[in-house]
Amino acid sequence: MSILQVDDIQGIILRGYGRLESACFLLLSIARPAAAKAWLSTLDVCNAEHKPGDTDRCINVAFTRAGLEQLGLAEKPMSMLAPEFHAGMAATEHRQRILGDVGDSGPDRWQWGGPRNPEPHLLLMLYARDHNALSALLDEQQAKLSSSGLELIAQLDSNRLPDRKEHFGFRDGVGQPGIDGFDTETSPGNTIAAGEFILGYLNAYGQYTERPLVSPDHDPAGILRQAPDDPTQRDLGMNGSYLVFRQLSQDVAGFWKFIDAKTRRDDGSPNPEARKKLASKMVGRWPSGTPLVKSPDADPLALSDDDDFLYYGSDDRHGFKCPIGSHIRRTNPRDSLEPEPGSERSIEVGKRHRIIRRGRAYGAPVASSMESSDILAAGDITGERGLHFICFNTHIGRQFEFIQHTWVNNPKFDGLYEDDDPLIGDRAGAGSKPGGIFTVQCDPIRTRVTGMPRFVHVRGGAYFFMPGIRAIRFLSSLR
Ligand code: N7H
């Protein structure tokens, strides 16, 4: 039986809505709080009881710190929200360095969420089965906005690509943590304490992560539940989570041109097989999704959704199958972490740094086949494309920011000392030579790919708090 109160948790955290192929995200500001609260009290928010396919449409909602202030949340519960959420994604130079939001990815250049843009208060997430159903849902919601005291800052559309791929042409959304006591089909090595993703439950340290609590006098209608770790308080954080949203633009042509140039034969002719292999080494999976540790030399295509593997446990401590600096090995090193790589202890350490990813691609693909040869042959490439990266965690600093800073952008990683993440690294601190370095471990000698430009650029972002369903009712009832 599930330990989670699924009827009080917003659906996107646990379900992902894979069958709801079309999605759109509205960034809103609250101009008239009273009207906005009336709207919120009638908003039909989807909970996680729905299994994928149960419903044709889903609405979820999340707030920034400024948004909660507009709703009138009192100072005490406000102060119990995470410090990173309070500071905001774009606010300090320190955070910009941590996240790699530098140069043309700096917040002052962002399209939204930066210091030069209007501050978003609320994120409205709309999901529907297909394009027409989404248009209808969007029309309905937009018609209500102005009378609801809300103003539209930006509409972020998404685009489902073939075979669940992202724009570089790789299957995405495969490696996900399961939740202890909820995801019964996930292998036990890959399930993690619920409190790592949902507030109000025990986390990987066996503790409750700090979250907003309110005294019973501030909840006279008794909307909220009692806090499990403090019976004198009502739990406003319970069944909520922090949502990290980053609009990441991908230079698809630049990515494949670079790899093509690095893998040409001695006579200068292109080598499509070597191209695919190097790109897959950078990701850690083949374009189909097959993990390299399971099939390092060829893609059997049958393992595209395989998430049941370790690195030391697959006899790949040296990275000969899946390079140590590949994107998936950096962002989830599984059993490669100190102390004692290859042990249960190592896996337990990794469990403190996981995220649930719920991103959606945006923009038209460069080539509808998603094949590198077609991408390279494409003529004039117009428009922007990328990933609306969305993830959930309960401790932004120890989870999302740790991955981004200590594993993705840090040139010192598991014995490497000059490389950053080959796909998404910021290239700011890596390498003695200009551009990034990617090391491919090999017997008898490693090879190094040098001069890698930045392929992924940040166009906007913000930290949100996604409350539980009762907490939404509470927020909409604030005076
Ligand atoms: Fe990544 N990509 O499409 O190339 N990612 N990612 N990511 N990522 C993964 O397992 C990609 C980004 C993680 O458990 C795959 O889903 C792109 C950020 C994690 O083994 C592919 C962008 C962060 C995993 C991509 C991007 C992460 C993961 C393999 C940006 C966190 C699971 C398929 C535009 C800070 C690792 C899969 C595991 C996997 C891509 C961003 C994290 C193909 C294009 C910002 C934790």
Residues whose N, C-alpha, C, O or C-beta is under 5 A from the ligand:
A	BS01	N7H	E166 F168 F170 R171 D172 G173 V174 G175 Q176 L248 V283 R285 I328 T331 N332 L387 F389 F400 I403 Q404 L423 I424 V456
